[in-house]
């Protein structure tokens, strides 16, 4: 499955952005999806994840209460709504997917995922 993240851009602190992860090639509906980000000079870190059923979600502490992950399996897309953005949220954001999971399974580490999309840059100015 090929993944493509989009929706990044430049926003002021306190603003919002909505990222999308679109899938093609194979069905997306039976795959858990995660969002990760990587700031310059730092390791890639977990942001949020959603099970393939959409019934379970998981967030990094740093974004809990500000970010919301959701999915529309009929449209083969997963979204990340980011509110109350902070300068420390500046990074390249990546979506990733993994199949062969239970309906509630999600991963919060890089090696759990099989498929990765190219990133989309989010820049939050102070």
Secondary structure, 3 states (H helix, E strand, C coil): CEEEEECCEEEECCCCEEEEEEEECCCCCCCEEEEEEECCCCCCEEEEEECCCCCCEEECCCCCCCEEEEEEHHHCEEEEEECCCCHHHCEEEEEEEECCCCCCCCCCCHHHCCEECECEEEEEEC
